[in-house]
Amino acid sequence: MKTKAISSIFLLFTIAVGIISMSPASFADHSEVTITPISGSGSSSGCELTEEGCYNPSIATVDVGGVVTFSNTDSVSHTFSSGVPSDDVIGTEFNSGMLAPGDSAEWIPENIGEFSYFDMIHPWMQGTIIVQEAAAEEPVVVEEVVEEPVVVEEVVEEPVVVEEPVVVEEPVVVEEPVVVEEPVVATQESTEEGGGCLIATAAYGSELAPQVQMLREIRDNKLMNTESGSAFMTSFNELYYTFSPTIADMERESPVFKEIVKAGLTPMISTLSIMENAETESEVLGLGLSVIALNLGMYIGLPAFGILRLYQIKKQ
């Protein structure tokens, strides 16, 4: 009988140790998560069509009060801004601002939910962060099981007690991580292919406006297909997205300002239509320089000449 009692205690101890060693692995740690852009995703659109997406991870899960780290491990600048390109107001939950290569920013979520975000410089890059309630109480179950050997000493004489470890099956709680399956939200709003000009979109009211579509086609089909065009767009985006969100918000708030911007964009869009004829590297470079010269003449040269002329007339 004494041998049976020792065997029973050893069996229960083995089961308890097994549960203790297995429990920590059963609960995923979502207190911290680091999001990085996929290398090369900012050079041109296309990553949004792949299974991996444009970020690692593309869908991140974190607890309320946890830390989300946005780390720019790419070779170009990026932003991490809550919302999607078509939103009237972006960055309401978080906005990292422009992060140069090697820089990072942090966000501590306070509300449960699913938050979409994108890169203002490369709008085709979009991802999702799922914020869930922290499951801090789970480890308590492990501590209670450890104390069960106290009961074992009193029931040592009755081997039937050995079957009581059926209670050990209760860690069915392990299945709670089913929450992880919620990433069905993977079908988030990634319908924006390549994004568009924020200022032009706000001026013409939609990304489907012919003028905005033309700007996107020139960028994707002409400039991004050549080495010089890609280099120009990378430098241009770095500057453009520092002020375009502010102007776009002003357009949405003031119809009068919106019409003024639309009138100012019309000559530029007319000159950019020349780029539709560019096919080769040399044509993109030559026509691109011509378009830049035309716009400098229209937006700087003509006003400067007019002001100078008025000054001369007034002086006479």
C-alpha positions in Angstrom: 0.0 0.0 0.0 2.9 2.3 0.8 4.4 1.6 -2.6 1.0 2.5 -4.3 0.8 5.7 -2.3 4.3 6.8 -3.4 3.4 5.9 -7.0 0.2 8.0 -6.8 2.1 11.0 -5.5 4.8 10.6 -8.2 2.1 10.4 -10.9 0.3 13.5 -9.7 3.6 15.4 -9.3 4.6 14.4 -12.9 1.2 15.7 -14.3 1.5 18.9 -12.3 5.0 19.6 -13.6 3.9 18.9 -17.1 1.1 21.4 -16.8 3.4 24.0 -15.3 6.0 23.6 -18.1 3.3 23.6 -20.8 1.2 26.6 -19.6 3.5 29.5 -20.5 3.7 28.4 -24.1 0.0 28.1 -24.3 -0.6 31.8 -24.0 0.9 34.0 -26.7 2.6 37.2 -25.4 0.9 40.2 -27.0 2.3 42.8 -24.6 4.8 44.1 -27.3 4.9 44.0 -31.1 7.3 45.5 -33.6 6.2 46.4 -37.1 8.7 46.9 -39.9 8.2 47.6 -43.7 9.1 44.8 -46.1 12.4 45.6 -47.7 11.8 47.4 -51.1 8.1 47.9 -50.5 8.5 51.7 -50.8 10.2 51.6 -54.2 7.0 50.7 -56.1 3.5 49.3 -55.6 3.0 45.6 -55.8 3.7 44.4 -52.2 0.0 44.8 -51.4 -0.8 42.0 -53.8 1.4 39.5 -52.2 0.5 37.1 -49.4 3.0 38.7 -47.0 1.7 42.3 -47.7 3.9 45.4 -47.2 4.6 45.0 -43.5 6.0 42.4 -41.1 3.7 41.4 -39.6 0.9 42.6 -42.0 -1.7 41.9 -39.3 -0.3 42.6 -35.8 -2.0 41.7 -32.5 -1.3 43.5 -29.2 -2.9 43.9 -25.8 -4.5 47.1 -24.5 -1.7 49.0 -22.7 1.0 47.1 -24.7 3.6 48.7 -26.8 3.5 48.9 -30.6 6.9 49.8 -32.1 7.1 51.1 -35.7 10.6 50.5 -36.8 11.8 51.8 -40.2 14.3 49.1 -41.3 14.0 50.0 -45.0 16.3 52.2 -47.0 13.8 55.0 -47.7 11.6 57.1 -45.4 8.2 55.9 -44.2 5.2 57.0 -42.1 2.8 54.9 -40.0 -0.5 56.7 -39.9 -3.8 55.3 -38.7 -6.7 55.2 -41.2 -6.7 54.6 -45.0 -5.8 57.0 -47.9 -9.5 57.7 -48.6 -10.3 59.0 -45.1 -11.1 62.6 -44.7 -9.0 62.8 -41.5 -6.1 60.5 -40.9 -3.8 59.9 -37.9 -6.6 60.2 -35.2 -5.2 57.1 -33.3 -1.5 57.4 -34.1 0.8 59.1 -36.5 4.6 58.4 -36.4 5.4 61.3 -38.7 8.2 60.8 -41.2 10.7 58.2 -40.1 14.1 58.2 -41.8 15.9 54.8 -42.3 16.8 53.5 -38.8 14.3 55.6 -36.9 11.4 54.2 -34.9 8.3 55.4 -33.0 6.0 53.8 -30.4 2.2 53.7 -29.8 0.5 52.5 -26.6 -3.1 51.5 -27.5 -5.8 52.4 -25.0 -8.9 51.0 -26.7 -9.9 47.5 -28.0 -10.6 47.3 -31.7 -9.1 46.9 -35.2 -7.1 49.8 -36.5 -6.0 50.2 -40.1 -2.9 52.2 -41.0 -0.9 53.1 -44.1 2.2 55.0 -45.3 1.5 58.6 -46.3 4.6 58.6 -48.5 3.8 55.2 -50.2 -0.1 55.0 -49.8 -0.2 51.4 -51.3 1.4 50.2 -48.1 -1.4 49.3 -45.7 -1.7 47.1 -42.6 -3.9 46.3 -39.6 -3.4 46.3 -35.8 -5.8 44.2 -33.6 -5.9 45.5 -30.0 -7.4 42.9 -27.6 -8.0 42.7 -23.9 -4.9 41.5 -21.9 -5.3 37.9 -20.7 -3.4 38.4 -17.4 -5.4 36.0 -15.2 -4.5 32.8 -17.1 -1.3 32.0 -15.2 -3.3 31.8 -11.9 -4.6 28.4 -13.0 -1.1 27.1 -12.9 -0.5 28.1 -9.3 -3.7 26.4 -8.1 -2.7 23.1 -9.7 0.6 23.3 -7.8 -1.2 23.3 -4.5 -3.1 20.1 -5.3 -0.4 17.8 -3.8 -1.8 18.9 -0.4 -5.0 17.0 -1.1 -3.0 14.0 -2.4 -1.5 13.4 1.1 -4.9 12.9 2.7 -6.1 10.6 -0.1 -2.9 8.6 -0.3 -4.7 5.4 1.1 -7.3 5.5 -1.7 -5.7 4.9 -5.2 -9.1 5.9 -6.6 -8.0 9.5 -6.0 -5.4 9.0 -8.8 -8.3 9.5 -11.2 -9.0 12.9 -9.8 -6.4 14.5 -12.1 -9.2 14.5 -14.6 -9.5 18.0 -13.3 -6.2 18.6 -15.0 -8.1 18.5 -18.3 -9.6 21.9 -17.3 -6.7 23.8 -19.0 -9.2 23.7 -21.9 -8.7 27.4 -21.3 -5.7 26.9 -23.6 -8.1 27.1 -26.5 -8.8 30.8 -25.7 -6.1 31.9 -28.2 -8.9 31.2 -30.7 -9.0 35.0 -30.7 -6.0 34.8 -33.0 -8.4 33.6 -35.7 -10.0 37.1 -35.8 -7.4 38.2 -38.4 -10.2 37.3 -40.9 -10.0 41.1 -41.0 -7.2 40.5 -43.5 -9.7 41.5 -46.1 -9.2 45.1 -45.0 -9.4 48.1 -47.2 -6.4 47.4 -49.5 -8.4 48.3 -52.5 -6.3 51.4 -53.0 -3.7 50.4 -55.5 -0.8 52.8 -55.5 -2.6 55.6 -53.8 -3.1 59.0 -55.4 -2.2 62.7 -55.0 -3.8 63.9 -51.7 -4.2 67.5 -52.9 -5.7 66.5 -56.3 -8.0 63.9 -54.7 -9.3 66.5 -52.2 -9.7 69.1 -55.0 -11.6 66.8 -57.4 -13.5 65.0 -54.7 -12.5 61.4 -55.5 -9.6 59.1 -56.4 -11.7 58.0 -59.4 -11.7 61.5 -60.9 -10.2 61.5 -64.4 -7.5 64.0 -63.4 -6.4 61.9 -60.4 -6.4 58.8 -62.5 -4.2 60.5 -65.1 -1.7 61.5 -62.4 -1.6 57.9 -61.1 -1.1 56.4 -64.5 1.7 58.8 -65.4 3.4 57.9 -62.1 2.9 54.1 -62.3 3.2 53.5 -66.0 5.8 56.1 -67.0 7.9 57.4 -64.2 8.2 54.3 -62.0 9.2 52.1 -65.0 12.4 54.1 -65.5 15.4 54.5 -63.2 15.5 58.3 -63.4 11.7 58.5 -62.9 11.8 56.3 -59.8 14.6 58.3 -58.3 12.7 61.5 -59.0 9.5 60.2 -57.4 11.3 59.0 -54.3 12.8 62.5 -53.7 9.5 64.2 -54.6 7.5 62.1 -52.2 9.8 62.8 -49.3 9.0 66.6 -49.8 5.4 66.3 -51.0 4.0 64.3 -48.1 5.4 66.8 -45.5 2.8 69.4 -46.5 0.1 67.7 -48.7 -2.0 66.3 -45.9 -2.4 69.8 -44.4 -3.4 71.3 -47.7 -5.8 68.4 -48.4 -7.5 69.0 -44.9 -7.8 72.8 -45.7 -9.5 71.9 -49.0 -12.1 69.7 -47.3 -12.8 72.4 -44.7 -13.1 75.3 -47.1 -15.0 75.0 -50.5 -13.6 78.3 -51.6 -10.0 77.2 -51.0 -10.8 74.0 -52.8 -11.9 75.8 -55.9 -8.8 78.0 -55.8 -6.5 74.9 -55.6 -8.5 73.2 -58.4 -8.0 76.3 -60.7 -4.3 76.3 -59.8 -3.9 72.6 -60.6 -5.5 72.8 -64.1 -2.5 74.2 -66.0 -0.1 71.8 -64.3 -2.2 68.8 -65.1 -2.4 70.0 -68.8 1.4 70.1 -69.0 1.8 66.7 -67.3 -0.3 65.1 -70.1 2.8 65.5 -72.3 4.4 62.7 -70.2 1.8 60.2 -71.6 4.0 60.1 -74.8 7.2 59.1 -72.9 8.2 55.5 -73.5 12.0 55.2 -73.1 14.4 56.4 -70.3 15.6 59.3 -72.5 12.1 60.4 -73.4 11.0 60.4 -69.7 14.1 62.4 -68.8 13.7 64.9 -71.7 9.9 65.4 -71.4 10.2 65.5 -67.6 12.6 68.4 -67.8 10.4 70.1 -70.3 7.3 69.8 -68.0 9.3 71.1 -65.0 10.5 74.1 -67.1 6.9 74.8 -68.3 5.5 74.7 -64.7 8.3 76.9 -63.4 7.5 79.4 -66.1 3.8 79.4 -65.4 3.8 79.4 -61.6 7.0 81.5 -61.0 8.1 83.2 -64.2 4.8 84.7 -65.3 3.8 86.0 -61.8 7.3 87.4 -61.3 7.2 89.1 -64.8 3.8 90.6 -64.0 4.9 92.0 -60.7 8.0 93.5 -62.2 5.9 95.0 -65.0 3.4 96.5 -62.6 6.3 97.9 -60.5 7.8 99.6 -63.6 4.4 101.1 -64.6 3.8 102.4 -61.1 7.3 103.9 -61.0 6.7 105.7 -64.4 
